[in-house]
Amino acid sequence: MKIMNVPMKSVSDIKRSPMRIFERAKESNNGIYILNRNQVVGVVLTRNQYESIYNEMESLYDKIDELTVRERLADNNRETIPVNDVISFDLNDVKADENDGWE
């Protein structure tokens, strides 16, 4: 694993003072690599850093899904299957419930 140019602390440091490591992550606005015998064993992030990364990743997954759908819809050579072959009832028999909670 390539070690990026980020702050590093040892497992001993995090055992001694975990809050100091979180404070350092917040101050540097970056994760802190945790090393054990000069090998990266983890990364410490603040809650905000983690949530930001997670939300960005989810947004990127959504964009990938959107692009995949658009690509598939643009494919004029795709095979289609009639809806009645997929479900066990006729959609024309379904009555809309105006009070189902959906707008």
C-alpha positions in Angstrom: 0.0 0.0 0.0 1.3 3.4 -0.9 1.5 5.7 2.1 0.1 9.2 1.2 1.6 12.4 2.4 -0.6 12.6 5.6 0.2 12.7 9.3 1.2 9.5 11.0 1.0 8.2 14.6 1.7 4.9 16.2 -0.7 2.5 17.8 1.0 3.4 21.1 0.1 7.1 20.5 -3.5 6.3 20.0 -3.5 4.1 23.1 -2.0 6.9 25.2 -4.3 9.7 24.0 -7.0 8.9 21.4 -8.6 12.3 21.6 -5.3 14.0 20.7 -5.2 12.0 17.5 -8.8 13.1 16.7 -7.9 16.7 17.4 -4.9 16.4 15.1 -7.1 15.0 12.3 -9.4 18.0 12.8 -6.6 20.5 12.8 -4.9 19.1 9.7 -8.3 18.6 8.0 -7.0 15.2 7.1 -7.0 11.6 8.2 -4.1 10.3 10.4 -2.4 7.1 9.5 -2.0 4.7 12.4 1.2 2.6 12.2 2.1 -0.6 13.9 5.8 -1.6 13.3 6.0 0.9 10.4 3.0 -0.7 8.7 -0.3 1.3 8.2 -3.0 -0.6 10.1 -5.7 2.1 10.0 -6.8 5.7 9.5 -8.3 8.0 12.1 -10.9 10.4 10.8 -13.2 12.8 12.6 -16.9 12.2 12.3 -17.3 15.1 9.9 -14.4 13.8 7.7 -15.9 10.3 7.6 -19.4 11.6 6.8 -18.1 13.9 4.1 -16.2 11.0 2.4 -19.2 8.7 2.8 -21.6 11.2 1.3 -19.3 12.0 -1.6 -18.9 8.2 -2.3 -22.7 7.7 -2.3 -23.1 10.7 -4.6 -20.6 9.1 -7.0 -22.3 5.8 -6.9 -25.6 7.5 -7.7 -24.0 9.2 -10.7 -22.6 5.9 -11.9 -26.0 4.3 -11.6 -27.6 7.2 -13.5 -25.0 6.9 -16.3 -25.5 3.2 -16.5 -29.3 3.6 -16.9 -28.9 6.3 -19.5 -26.5 4.1 -21.4 -28.8 1.2 -21.3 -31.8 3.3 -22.4 -29.8 4.7 -25.3 -29.1 1.2 -26.6 -31.6 0.7 -29.3 -30.6 -2.9 -29.8 -31.6 -4.0 -26.3 -33.9 -6.9 -25.9 -37.2 -6.1 -24.2 -39.5 -8.4 -22.3 -43.3 -7.7 -22.1 -44.4 -6.7 -18.6 -46.9 -9.6 -18.4 -44.1 -12.1 -18.9 -42.3 -10.6 -15.9 -45.1 -10.1 -13.4 -48.0 -12.4 -12.6 -50.9 -9.9 -13.0 -52.2 -7.4 -15.5 -51.2 -3.8 -14.7 -54.5 -2.6 -16.2 -56.2 -4.3 -13.3 -54.3 -2.2 -10.7 -56.3 0.6 -9.1 -54.5 3.7 -7.8 -55.0 4.5 -4.2 -55.1 8.2 -3.8 -54.4 7.9 0.0 -51.3 5.7 -0.2 -48.9 8.4 1.0 -47.2 9.0 -2.3 -47.5 12.3 -4.0 
